[in-house]
Amino acid sequence: MVLVVVRFLAQIPMDHRSGAGFHQIGNYAAVHITADVYAALRAIALGKGKEVQLTDAIQELIDDGYRVQAIRLLDTNIRVDIGAPETYWQALRLSYRHAVSRKETKR
């Protein structure tokens, strides 16, 4: 596991084939949401799709000097987009299947 300091975060479509070292954490499950993030969400203008974007709020915090860190994902890590109800549901099913298979493996 490699922990890196984030200096720039952008809302981009996920492309598993891109080979980029970082993908936006539609993987926000790893984000530790603090009161500062909620304050930034309330303060930002609407972004892509005329929606409040978590990415934009986190970038505002970076711009204001907050230290934001991320874990570099391995090529073998699964990446899922949770930006729409359908894809969020798919991610939940994937997570559930993974948890069940790990539980069965431990038996």
N, C-alpha and C positions, 0 to 999 in steps of 0.2 A: 504494500500500500504506500503510495506516494502522496504526500500532502503538499499542495501548492498554494501560493497566494494569488488571488484573482485580481487582476488590474483592469480587465475589461470583460463585460458580459453582454452578449447580443442575442436577441430573439431570432433564431434561424430555424429553417426546417431541418428536421433530423435526417441525416443521410449516413447510414451505417457503413457505406462504401467509401466515404470521403477520406478516411485515413487520418483525419485531423486528430490531434492529440487530445482535444477537449471537445465535448459536446455540452451544449447547454443542459443543465440538469433538469430536463423534463423529468428528471431524476431528482426533483426537489425534495423527495422524501428525506434526503440527507441534509436538507437545509434546517438549521436550528432557527426557528422563527422567534424573534424577540420583539419586545414592544417597539424597538426602533424600526423594524421591518414594517410593522403595522402602521406606524406613523408615516413612513415613507410611502406606503401604499395609499394612504389618505391624501398625501400631498401631491402626488404626481398627476400629470394630465393623462387622459385616455391614450392608449397606444394602439398597436396593431389590432385591427378588427374593432376599433372603438371600445376596447376593453381595458380594464386596469391590468397591467402586466407586471407580474412578480419580477421578471427580468429587469424591467425598467426601474423598479423600486430598489432592487439590490445594486444596480449600477449607480443610482443616486447616492446610496450609502458609500460606495467605493469612492465616488467623486468628492464626497464630504469627508474623506479620510478614514472611514471605517476599514478595519482589516477583515477581509472576506477570504476564506480558505475553501478549497475544494479537494476532493480525492480524485486523482487521475484514474480513470477506469481502464481496465485491461481490455484487449481485443476480445477476450473470452466473456466479458461481462455482458449481460443482456441490457439493452437500452429500449425503453418504451416511451411512447408519447402519451401523456395524460392530459392533453389540452382539450379534448372533446369528451363528452360523456361516453361515447362508444369506445374510445381508446382507453379511457380511464377504467371502464368495466373490463376490457381485455387485460389490462395490467393487473387488476385485482384477481382475475381468474388465474393468470400466470403466477402471481405471488402465492395464491392458495395452493395451486398444484405443486409448486416448489416446496412450500412448507409441509404439505402432506407427504411428499416423497422423502424429505429429510427425516420426518418423524418415523416413517416406515423403515428407513435405512437404519435407524438407531435401535430398532427392536432386535 
